[in-house]
């Protein structure tokens, strides 16, 4: 049975607030969510909240290991509650859809640097880039005369 979000915060010594609970629920409900999308979800749930308050809540939850923050190149930071395992991400170059990919090797950090420069490496973050099945199918069904902008779909979180 999943642990109650308020109990989860208390176990980590984090003060339980309506804002933190709403932010945690938003991230839990939509993996790979941006801060802007979190703010929108929280406003629907509890009303007014500033974007700065959302960032503050995300920072606390991230610092305490309750959420993970990823920052794909050219994209806003994204947040998820899948923490504590060794997984990576696959991102569609066309629509921005992001999915989890389990590490093929399994053991942290799952990759070995050719030269660790004296560091003790404890994590490797990998992002695979490509095009999702839907975008490939849409491109295959588009005619060559269609301008690229008409073939693009809105970004997914």
C-alpha positions in Angstrom: 0.0 0.0 0.0 1.4 3.4 -1.0 2.5 5.6 1.9 0.4 8.7 2.7 2.2 11.8 1.3 1.9 13.7 4.6 3.5 10.8 6.4 6.2 10.6 3.8 7.0 14.3 4.4 7.0 13.8 8.2 9.4 10.8 7.9 11.9 13.1 6.1 11.5 15.8 8.7 9.7 18.1 6.1 7.0 20.4 7.4 3.7 19.3 5.9 2.0 22.1 4.0 -0.9 22.2 1.6 1.5 23.5 -1.1 4.1 20.7 -0.6 1.4 18.0 -0.6 -0.2 19.4 -3.8 3.2 19.7 -5.5 4.1 16.1 -4.5 0.7 14.9 -5.8 1.2 16.8 -9.1 4.6 15.2 -9.7 3.2 11.8 -8.7 0.3 12.1 -11.1 2.3 13.1 -14.1 5.9 11.8 -14.5 8.4 14.1 -16.2 6.3 17.1 -15.4 7.7 20.7 -15.7 7.5 23.3 -13.0 5.0 25.3 -15.0 2.8 22.2 -15.4 3.1 21.6 -11.6 2.0 25.1 -10.9 -1.0 24.7 -13.1 -2.0 21.4 -11.5 -1.5 22.9 -8.0 -3.6 25.9 -8.8 -6.4 23.7 -9.9 -6.2 21.8 -6.7 -5.6 24.4 -4.0 -5.9 27.8 -5.7 -3.3 30.5 -5.9 0.4 29.7 -5.6 3.3 31.6 -7.1 5.7 29.9 -9.5 8.5 30.7 -7.0 6.6 28.7 -4.3 6.4 25.8 -6.7 10.1 26.0 -7.3 10.8 26.2 -3.6 8.6 23.1 -2.9 10.3 21.2 -5.8 13.7 22.1 -4.4 12.8 20.8 -0.9 11.4 17.6 -2.3 14.4 17.1 -4.5 16.9 17.8 -1.8 15.2 15.2 0.5 15.2 12.6 -2.3 11.5 12.4 -2.7 11.6 13.5 -6.3 14.1 13.4 -9.1 15.0 16.3 -11.3 16.2 15.8 -14.9 17.3 18.5 -17.3 17.3 17.3 -20.9 19.3 19.6 -23.2 17.2 22.3 -24.7 14.3 21.6 -22.4 12.9 22.8 -19.1 13.7 20.7 -16.0 11.3 17.9 -15.4 10.4 16.1 -12.2 9.3 12.6 -11.3 8.8 10.5 -8.2 10.6 7.5 -9.5 13.8 7.7 -7.3 16.2 5.3 -5.8 16.6 3.1 -8.8 18.9 3.1 -11.7 16.8 4.2 -14.7 17.3 6.6 -17.6 15.1 8.4 -20.1 14.1 8.3 -23.7 13.0 11.6 -25.3 11.3 12.1 -28.6 13.0 14.9 -30.6 9.7 15.7 -32.4 7.0 15.9 -29.6 9.1 15.9 -26.5 7.4 12.8 -25.0 9.6 11.4 -22.2 9.6 7.8 -21.0 11.6 5.8 -18.4 14.1 3.3 -19.6 15.5 0.7 -17.2 19.3 0.5 -17.2 20.5 -2.4 -19.4 23.4 -3.1 -17.0 21.5 -2.6 -13.7 24.1 -1.8 -11.1 24.7 1.9 -10.2 26.4 3.8 -11.8 25.8 1.3 -14.6 28.5 2.8 -16.8 32.2 3.0 -16.2 34.0 6.2 -17.2 37.1 5.6 -19.4 39.0 7.9 -17.0 37.4 8.7 -13.6 39.9 11.5 -12.9 40.1 10.4 -9.3 36.3 10.8 -8.7 34.3 8.2 -6.9 31.4 7.9 -9.4 28.1 7.0 -7.9 25.6 7.8 -10.7 25.5 7.9 -14.4 22.7 9.8 -16.1 21.8 8.8 -19.7 19.3 10.3 -22.0 18.4 8.5 -25.2 17.1 10.7 -28.0 15.0 9.6 -31.0 11.5 9.8 -32.3 8.5 8.1 -30.7 6.2 5.6 -32.5 3.4 8.2 -32.9 5.7 10.8 -34.5 7.3 8.2 -36.8 3.8 7.1 -37.9 2.6 10.7 -38.4 5.7 11.5 -40.5 5.2 8.3 -42.6 1.6 9.3 -43.3 2.4 13.0 -44.2 2.9 13.9 -47.7 6.2 15.5 -48.7 4.5 18.8 -49.6 3.3 19.2 -46.0 5.5 21.8 -44.3 7.3 20.4 -41.2 5.4 22.7 -38.8 2.1 21.0 -39.7 3.5 17.6 -38.9 4.7 18.5 -35.4 2.6 17.7 -32.4 2.6 19.8 -29.2 5.1 18.8 -26.6 4.0 16.3 -24.0 5.1 16.4 -20.3 
